Each structure stands twice: as structure tokens, then as C-alpha cells.
């Protein structure tokens, strides 16, 4: 029995390697680069509303006295070192927004932007899964609204309580906890976004691999930009050199996300 289990693990490992190489080959076949470019462009307009809406939803249920600290911890994980300056400006913008001045129309606009972003993301994922059938518009919008409500808690709560209970010690556990949170969010997205039944194993395989690729790419991007591209960008763009870096990183992030979705698709189709 032990030999069978060992053989099964080895086979699964080699299968993941094969699927990973096949997914990289599908970058051009499934037009992943174009889908990532479209999502990156839309993210530029929806990033601030999405972050603000997430903070508002969480703060509605929990007191967040250390919002700046929590925000910086999140950005430290999700954004490379070379683009960290952007987090300062984002937080500056968010701190000047008054929820009471927005009113119902302002909040509706924020929700509308994030829902449109979700619908565009859904189209890209279903293109990778080669699914052409349409589902109910009301049902899709309901899923995205639920996603907007649930996702912030998966991200913020581990950071909030970890920082609150562990204090400075939490800095050591920040990466493992955020890696787990990212895997959980991606697995849920890979299960819900395709308009077909996705097995949990297929979703979690894609989520783990894409989360690992995300971390590796973040480290590599930081070194590459700091040593090679950074000095050139600084000569051209001056003090705002970090903005092109953020756009490139945004593009790479969406490529990794779509690759993870493609890995989930291939794992499910070949089982």
C-alpha cells in the first residue's frame, strides 16, 4: 500500500510538471497575454475603488485602529520592493476619501466598478476554459457581489488578528499566512469563475502553483528592476519611475493568475 501511495505521489508530481510546461505553451495559444493586458488596464481604474470598498466592508464589522500598518503589511506581500512607493500614495488617497460624502450614489458607483471588473475577469477565465455558454446575468452579478463581500475578510482578518495577538512577532509569520490566504482566495476564484463545475482539487492545484509563481516572480522582478531596468527608468521618468514598474508588475500578476486558471483546467481535463 505504501508503494502504491509513493508511486501515486511521484506520478502526480510529474503530471504537475508536464501541465506547468503545457500551460506556458498555452500563453500564445489561448491569448493569455492579451487577456492579461485588458485586465491590467481595467485594474488601473478599479484598484482604488476595490481597496477602499474592501477596507470599508471590513471596518464595518471590525474596528481597525491600525489601518495604515495592516495596509502596509498587505502591500509588502503583494507588491515588489521597487514599487512600494505606490502604497504610500494609495493610502494617501484612501485617507482623504470620506465615506459620508460619497453617499448612496458614490457607493453604488464603487460597487459597479468592481462588479464590471469581476465580469471582465470571468470572461477571461471562461475563455481559457473554452466555455462559451452564458449563465444568468443576475446570478453572475450576485456571485461577484458576494465575492466583494467575502474576499476582504479572507485577506484582512489573518493580518488583523495576527498583528493584534502576535505584535512584532507577526512579521516573521506574515509570508506563510499571506501565502495561505492567497491560495484560499485563488482556489475559490478558480472554482467559481468558470461557468462549469470545477473540482476543489483542480482549483487548489492551480492556486498553489500560481501562488508559488507569484512569490518567485516578485523576488525576480525586484532584483531585475533594481539592477537592470530601474536605473534606466529613473533617467527617463525621474521621481515617478516606480509607476511603469507597477504597471509591468500588474501585467505579470494577471499572467500568473490566468496561468493558474489554465493549470486548474488542464488538471481537471486530464484526470
Buried (B, 14 or more C-beta within 10 A) or exposed (E): EEEEEEEEEEEEEEBBEEBBEBBEEBBEEBBBBEBBBBBBEBBEEBBBBBBBBBBBBBBEEEEBEBBBEBBBBBBBBBBBBBBBBBBEEBBEEBEEBEBEEBEEEBBEEBBEBBBBBBBBBBBBBBBBBEBEEEEEEEEBBEBBBEBBEEBBBBBBBBBBEBBEEBEEEBEEEBEEBBBEBBBBBBBBBBBBBBBEEBEEEBBBBBBBBBBBBBBEBBEEBBEBBBEEBBEEBEEEEEEEBBBBBBBBBBBBBBBBBBBBBBBBBBBBEEE
